[in-house]
């Protein structure tokens, strides 16, 4: 069995490599208002995409407790 810290360091390396490691440290963003600027809307869309990528990476490295 591989120690937990190894998985955590591998996760961090992958997050860092994919440039999505900020997702773990920031609060959940609320959707922007309809009259928000295009920069704010694109930033929110990038956050949503990065959040999805982070979840997929985390699920990839999870182990079952069997």
C-alpha positions as CSV (number, residue, x, y, z in Angstrom):
1,X,0.0,0.0,0.0
2,X,1.3,3.4,-0.9
3,X,1.3,6.1,1.8
4,X,-1.3,8.8,1.7
5,X,1.3,11.6,1.5
6,X,2.5,10.2,-1.9
7,X,-1.0,10.6,-3.3
8,X,-1.3,14.1,-2.0
9,X,2.0,15.1,-3.5
10,X,1.1,13.5,-6.8
11,X,-2.2,15.3,-6.7
12,X,-0.5,18.6,-6.1
13,X,2.0,18.0,-8.9
14,X,-0.8,17.3,-11.3
15,X,-2.8,20.3,-10.1
16,X,0.3,22.5,-10.4
17,X,1.1,21.1,-13.9
18,X,-2.5,21.7,-15.0
19,X,-2.4,25.2,-13.4
20,X,-5.6,24.5,-11.4
21,X,-4.0,24.3,-7.9
22,X,-5.7,27.6,-7.0
23,X,-9.1,25.9,-7.0
24,X,-8.3,24.2,-3.7
25,X,-7.5,27.5,-2.0
26,X,-10.2,29.8,-3.2
27,X,-13.8,30.0,-2.1
28,X,-16.6,28.8,-4.4
29,X,-17.4,31.6,-6.8
30,X,-21.0,32.8,-7.3
31,X,-22.3,33.2,-10.8
32,X,-21.7,36.7,-12.1
33,X,-24.7,39.0,-12.7
34,X,-26.1,39.2,-16.2
35,X,-24.7,42.7,-16.7
36,X,-21.2,41.7,-15.7
37,X,-18.3,42.5,-18.0
38,X,-17.0,39.9,-20.4
39,X,-13.8,39.6,-18.3
40,X,-15.7,38.6,-15.2
41,X,-17.9,36.1,-17.2
42,X,-14.8,34.5,-18.8
43,X,-13.1,34.4,-15.5
44,X,-16.1,32.6,-14.0
45,X,-16.2,30.2,-16.9
46,X,-12.5,29.4,-16.5
47,X,-13.1,28.8,-12.8
48,X,-15.9,26.3,-13.6
49,X,-13.7,24.5,-16.1
50,X,-10.8,24.3,-13.7
51,X,-13.0,23.2,-10.9
52,X,-14.3,20.3,-13.1
53,X,-10.7,19.4,-14.0
54,X,-9.7,19.4,-10.3
55,X,-12.6,17.1,-9.4
56,X,-11.7,14.7,-12.2
57,X,-8.1,14.5,-11.1
58,X,-9.1,13.9,-7.5
59,X,-11.5,11.2,-8.5
60,X,-8.8,9.5,-10.6
61,X,-6.6,9.1,-7.5
62,X,-9.2,8.0,-5.0
63,X,-9.0,4.5,-3.7
64,X,-11.8,2.3,-2.6
65,X,-11.7,1.1,1.0
66,X,-12.0,-2.6,0.1
